[in-house]
Amino acid sequence: QVQFVESGGGLVQPGGSLRLPCKASGIRIRGLMMGWSRQTPGKQRELVATIGSLGHINYTDNVKGRFIISRDDTNDIVSLQMSSLVPEDTAVYYCNFESALRPKIDWGQGTQVTVSS
């Protein structure tokens, strides 16, 4: 089955940290740009970080300096290290291809991140 499986979410206090791994199943990520997005109810999905095949990285402004995206092509894992979390980071987080060379696949279940005291 071709899918991305996100995990690592949970409830965390403001200022806390989480690490979200995303494992590709049935597909390989090598050579393709990958991204992490997030969505809250009633809002469009927001792309927060991308990492190119050679490691070039981009972040949306509101996560710069707090989130770090990384990739492990050997194991087909893309990770998002989140720190200094704020309530506005509360969302369901997803990963997918962000490459002109490979269309996105169906979004997975995502992983819920809730930042609250």
N, C-alpha and C positions, 0 to 999 in steps of 0.2 A: 504494500500500500504506500502510495506516494503522499507524504505528509511532513509537516513540521510539528514537533511536539515541544511546547513551551512549558517550563516549570520554574519553581523557585519563588513564586509569589507568596504573599501573606500579609498579615497585619503588622505594621511597624509604626513606631512613634516618630513624630517629626524629628528630623536630625539623624535618623537611623539609616541603615544600609541594607541592601538586598542584592543578591546576584541571581540573574535570570539566565539559565542556559536554554538554548533552543537546539534540539537534535533533529537533523534531517533523516527521514526514513524512506528508503526506496529511491533516493536521489542523491546526487553529489553536488556539493557547493563549490568545489574547486573551480577557479577561473571566473566566478560570477560575483557581482556585487550583491551584498546582503544588507537587510535593514531590519530595524526594530521600529514598530509603530505602536500607538496606544489609542484607546477609544474609551470615552465615557458615554453613558446613556444620553441619547438625543444629540450627540455631536458627531461630526465626521472623524474618521480615523486620521490620526496625526502621525506623520513620519518623524521620529525623534533622532535617529542615528543611522548612518550607513557606513559600510566598510567595503572598499573595493578589493578586487582580487590580489592586488599588490599591497594592500594595507592602507590605502588612502582613506581617511576618515572625515566625516562631516557630522555635525550635530545641529539640531535646531537651537536657537538662541537660549531658550528657557531651560535647557539642560546642560549647556556648556559649562565645563569646570566641575560638574557633579556626576555625570554619567561617563562611562568608558565602555566602548564596544570593542570586542575582540573576536577572532575567529580561529578555529582549529580545523583546517581542511582535512587532516588525516582522519579525524573522527567525525567530520561533518557537523560541527557544533559552532554556533554563533552565540556569544554571551553578551550580556549587558550588566555591567557592574554599576549599581546606583548608590550614591551616597548623598548626605545632606538632604534627605528626602523631605518634601513639604506636602501639605494636604493636596495641593494642586497636581501632584504626581499620581494621585489616585486614579486608576484606570485599569482596563484589561490590556495587557501587553501581548503583542504578536510579533512573529518574525516571518519574513518572506523574501523572495528574490526582489531585487531592485535593479534589475539589469535589462538593458535593451536586447540582450542575447537570449533571454529566457523569460517567458511570461510568468507572472505570478501563478502559483497553484492555489487551490481553495484554501482560505484562511482556516487555521486550526482552531482549537478551543481557546487558545490564549491562556494567560495566567493572570489572576487578579492580584493587583497590588493596592492595598489600602493603607493610607498614611493618616493616622489619627491618634490623638492622645486619649 
